Amino acid sequence: MGQTREKKLSNRNLKSQQKQQTGGELVPELPSQTQPAIVLSHIKHASTPNGLPRKSHRPFPSSVKDFISSKRVDTSLIQVHDFGPGKGLGLVATRKIEPGTLVLEEEPVIRLTEEEERDSSQLHDLLQSRYQCLTDIDKAEFRNLHDTKKTDFSPRQSIYWSNDYNLKAPRSQYGGSCLGLKASRINHSCTPNVQFSFMEPESLTSSSAADPVSAESASEGDDASSVTSMDHDDAGAPQNCKNGVMRFYAIRPIKRGGEIVSNYDSAYLTSEQRQLNQRVYYGFQCDCSVCRPDTDGNAISDGRRKKMIRYRHMVKDAEQRWRARAIDAHPRRQLEVTSKLDSEHTMAHAAYTASSPNISLSSMKPEISSIIETLECLVDLLKREGLNGVELADVYSKLAKWSERADDMDAVEEWLKKEHATCIIAFGADSRRVKKVEERLDLLERSDKGKVKV
Ligand SMILES: C[S@@+](CC[C@H](N)C(=O)[O-])C[C@H]1O[C@@H](n2cnc3c(N)ncnc32)[C@H](O)[C@@H]1O
């Protein structure tokens, strides 16, 4: 059934969607080096390491160490390559890598919570003290990392902000950022072939060692975030093992010698917007296949991205209208299957029920169908752009939610299954997001595809 529907969806005429209204954001943007690079001077690299960067000798907190060793990441899959002046070092595949392969997993050597990041007066001292805790080998590796020479910052901070990954997510208790010595060598592409995710340390000790939902899905329809594409587990407080684990899963086939690339920014930007961000924040000009100006690839991709942005706005607007109506009509009576597990968002997800006196399903059906079609078009565009990671998973999640609103429980199951398959590839079968989708599928099964009363 899935195949047939998928085919049907991808053949839909996109034109009708273009006429619809626009709105806000959908997917939280990806890993990011968030601080602006004001001036870029010549970047001096460490001499090219032979093979992978040296293994960190920093003692891992035990649960992190056990977790990482239990994953058996094949560290021979990637090696450092020098791309020369400008781009500098990067990671390349030593052999063909299939989607769903865990390409890199490491504990960040430095982690800052959002609260720590906020206090700029303390940041210099804080980073200095975190740096001082590193082993001599890690200190040397840190000093050799790429430095965009951010003029407003001390040298340590400049290196940190040139290489950190943003961990902000709507439901993350800690947020902030982190820096991994190996992950820092991953270059950017607007069509990434790996998906970044992050596991808070407490999730590593639980039986379902897991990670979180993406910032996008964590907000379930609250598309305001622009922090993209993370799997983020944030329950409980980091105590003994405070740094968590960074993971990068292949989301597209990577050929032998192919570069490992992640997206530093949102996928929902035109090439002009991306280039501006890259210049201002990261100090480079991307020359990936969809960025090279005056090429067919660039023009086609830009056309798709513009539609993606518009459709995402349409969905966000519809979500806001839905919530406003649902909360007015019936604040707490029912949770949707697709969001039942997001207890924090109970109010926000209170939705239409047949018993609701103020909303009639029939009056909303045309709007619901239109949003479902818009989301289906978004799936098609994301696939054409090769954006097979969190962006795709998040749109499947929304399709399940809107299908439930349409009372089409067969479709809910179908979309949840697609989200499940996508998340296994992008975040790993043991990820928290995969577990959450499995719980939703179980719930659906148990409720015999009916709605679940709270
Ligand atoms: C996190 S570092 C990545 C590793 C870095 N190339 C190195 O030598 O360590 C980010 C920096 O790498 C360079 N970079 C990353 N992606 C690039 C791309 N697609 N094209 C050109 N330079 C890139 C930029 O200088 C950017 O500020």
The ligand as an SDF file (V2000), in Angstrom:
LIG
                    3D

 27 29  0  0  0  0  0  0  0  0999 V2000
   33.8560   23.0450   11.2070 C   0  0  0  0  0  0  0  0  0  0  0  0
   35.0770   23.5240   10.1020 S   0  0  0  0  0  0  0  0  0  0  0  0
   35.1510   22.1440    9.0470 C   0  0  0  0  0  0  0  0  0  0  0  0
   36.5220   21.5710    8.9400 C   0  0  0  0  0  0  0  0  0  0  0  0
   37.5450   22.4980    8.3560 C   0  0  0  0  0  0  0  0  0  0  0  0
   37.5230   22.4430    6.8940 N   0  0  0  0  0  0  0  0  0  0  0  0
   38.9490   22.1780    8.8420 C   0  0  0  0  0  0  0  0  0  0  0  0
   39.8920   22.3050    8.0720 O   0  0  0  0  0  0  0  0  0  0  0  0
   39.0650   21.8250   10.0090 O   0  0  0  0  0  0  0  0  0  0  0  0
   34.1960   24.7460    9.1950 C   0  0  0  0  0  0  0  0  0  0  0  0
   35.0360   25.4900    8.1910 C   0  0  0  0  0  0  0  0  0  0  0  0
   35.4080   24.6400    7.1100 O   0  0  0  0  0  0  0  0  0  0  0  0
   35.3450   25.3490    5.8760 C   0  0  0  0  0  0  0  0  0  0  0  0
   34.2530   24.7720    5.0860 N   0  0  0  0  0  0  0  0  0  0  0  0
   33.2760   23.9660    5.5210 C   0  0  0  0  0  0  0  0  0  0  0  0
   32.4740   23.6020    4.5250 N   0  0  0  0  0  0  0  0  0  0  0  0
   32.9390   24.2050    3.4170 C   0  0  0  0  0  0  0  0  0  0  0  0
   32.5160   24.2290    2.0540 C   0  0  0  0  0  0  0  0  0  0  0  0
   31.4600   23.5610    1.6260 N   0  0  0  0  0  0  0  0  0  0  0  0
   33.2420   24.9560    1.1820 N   0  0  0  0  0  0  0  0  0  0  0  0
   34.3260   25.6580    1.5890 C   0  0  0  0  0  0  0  0  0  0  0  0
   34.7710   25.6750    2.8590 N   0  0  0  0  0  0  0  0  0  0  0  0
   34.0880   24.9560    3.7700 C   0  0  0  0  0  0  0  0  0  0  0  0
   35.0250   26.7910    6.2200 C   0  0  0  0  0  0  0  0  0  0  0  0
   36.2310   27.4710    6.3690 O   0  0  0  0  0  0  0  0  0  0  0  0
   34.3160   26.6540    7.5610 C   0  0  0  0  0  0  0  0  0  0  0  0
   34.3930   27.8190    8.3290 O   0  0  0  0  0  0  0  0  0  0  0  0
  1  2  1  0
  2  3  1  0
  2 10  1  0
  3  4  1  0
  4  5  1  0
  5  6  1  0
  5  7  1  0
  7  8  2  0
  7  9  1  0
 10 11  1  0
 11 12  1  0
 11 26  1  0
 12 13  1  0
 13 14  1  0
 13 24  1  0
 14 15  1  0
 14 23  1  0
 15 16  2  0
 16 17  1  0
 17 18  1  0
 17 23  2  0
 18 19  1  0
 18 20  2  0
 20 21  1  0
 21 22  2  0
 22 23  1  0
 24 25  1  0
 24 26  1  0
 26 27  1  0
M  CHG  2   2   1   9  -1
M  END
$$$$
